Amino acid sequence: MSHHSPTRPHAPHAIASAPAPAPSAAAAGGRRGRPAVAVACAAVSALVLTACGHNDRTTDPRGAGPSPTTPAPAVTVPGQVPPATGAAGNPSGGASDLPFPPPDPRAPEPQKVADALRHAADRWEASRRSGAPPTFVVVTGAYDTSPLPPAENGRAKASLGNGCVTVPSAVVLALPAPPATGEVVRTDGVRLTRPFVSPGNAVKAWLPDAGRIGCGTAQAPNLTVTAIELITRQVTTSEGRATVPAWRFAFAETAATASVVALAGDRDSAGSAAPGTFAVQQPDAFGVTTALQPDGRTLVVTFVGGPDNPSPCGWDYTVATDQRAGVVAIGIVGKAHAADALCTMVGYTRTASITLDAPLGDRVLLGPSGRVVTLGPTG
């Protein structure tokens, strides 16, 4: 990989061809790093597949369905008339009209992140109090798999777990066209109507390429879909458990199956912090993956950062949180070892983790911009 001319330490351009080891937790204090904006578009490795655009491994000739991250239509709630759209009444994500100033660029990085997380959580809570209609935000279960048959000796484990899926166009064309909309049926009886998305679009939306670590390699070859079936199953949303339509995939390489939500999900349309505000990529940025571990409390964030070494060019990263009853906001705090060292602009795959005070459960997960963080496959 080519290197840029030496410069002072800041967030890097690209990902190194081999990942750095997971960083140790950074202690508070120490020498101040110099915040800078991570630049996404440069040479990338197979570890993070689409930092600079969409690497489409699915073929969806129908192009059916809207983008699953577009604002959703009004919901169907028995006995309730959806309020007018607008800041507090936007059915696409519950952004309130509370005025939140941008983070102070002169503030220390930990303070900037903490302020943004507080604003994001405040905004979400305000939207819950405003009478805005309920949203469809999947917290866990957007992508699910069946157990691997013991006789297969786990040969497709990495591919299946990471969502390494290829959808041939012939399989999609053989499907009957789905209805325009489908229902989200919550356990509290509320029913939401959302647009259907075709199998290829669903894979792109709920399994973004940047989260499918190592797909297409010898360790995690892509699985070829041979059949698709429309089913219903449960997911955990920001409003509790719900039954939703899902596309279930059968594969040529394994007897196990996988399924992905077949409806468009909602996103928070307004944020409290603009991209580029911080010294490192954040959990709600494109190309960053956040996984909830089996204990239900530990979150592991994978992103592009500086090297994990003791040199002046090294970076330490910690995860900051604002934890509340109905929402958890998370952000990454980056700190360079030295403010004035001359360093090359090379990026490395880094991870940082946090153990929440209580299980995440049904709480929604937000990043510093106020947008929902969709959990990826468990690491």
C-alpha positions, 0 to 999 in steps of 0.5 A: 500500500502506498503511503502519503508524505509524513504529516502530523497524526490524525485519522487515516485515509485507508485500511492497512492490508493486515489488521492491527491487534485489538487495542487495549483500553485507553486510560483517561488523561495522557497526552492530548491527540490532535483531532482530525477527520477520517478520509474514507476514499482510498485503497481498502483491504478485504477486511472492510469491503466498502469504505468508499462505495458500495461493493455489490455482490447481489444482483437484483434485476427487479430493483424492486422496493425503495431503499430500506433507509428512506423515510417510511410511510405513516404507520397504521395504529388502531384508533390513532391518527398519525400526527403531521410530519415534521421535526417531532412528528416525522414517522421516519425516526422520531427526531425532535425539534429541540435545538442542539448546537454542534459540538464545540471544535475547541473542546477536548475530544472526550467532551465533544463525544459526551456532549453529542451522545447526550444530545442524541439520547435527549432527542430520542427521549423527546421524540417519545414524549412528543406523541410521534408515531412508533417507528420500526427500528430493528435492534437485533435479528435483522439477519438470522441463521439456522444452526449448521448441521454437525456433519458439515464440521463448521465449514460454512460457519464464517460465511454464514455468520458474516452474511457472505451471501450472493443472490443470483438474478435467476433466483430472484426472477423466479420469485412471485412479486411480493405485495407493495407493503407488509406488516410489522406486528408488535407484541403490544398489538400495534401494527405498522405498515412498511414497504417490501424490499426485494431480496437483493435490496434487503441484503444490501440494507440489513447486511451492509458490505462493510460489515461482511468481514472477509467475505469472498476469501478462502476463510469465508467464501460467498454462499450462493443462494439457490432458493428464496422463501417468504416467511415471518419471524420475530425480531427485537425492535426499539419498541419491543419484540415484533413479528415481521416478513423475512426472506429465507435463503437456501444455499448450494454450499450448506444445508443451513439457511439464513433470513433477512428482514423483508421490509424497509426499516426506519432511520432517525432523519436528524442528528445532533452532530455532523459527520467529520466532527470527530477524530475517528469514524463513529458507530453510526457512520458507513463502514463501521460495524457494531456487534453485541456479544452473547452476554447481551451487554458487551458491544464491540465496534470495528472501524478504521483508525490509527496504528495500535503501537506504542510509537508517537504515531499510535492511537488509543480508542475507548467507547463512551456511552450515555445509558438510559432506560430506553436508549443507549448512545455510543461513541468512540473517543480517539487519542493520539499518542503525540500531537506533533509526531510526523506520521503516514496517513495509513489506516488500520482495522481497529476495535474498541469495546464497552460492557454496558451497565445492564443488558442492551435488551430492547433499548435502541442503540444510537451513535453521536449523530443521533442515527440508529446503529444497526447491530451486525453479526456477533464477532 
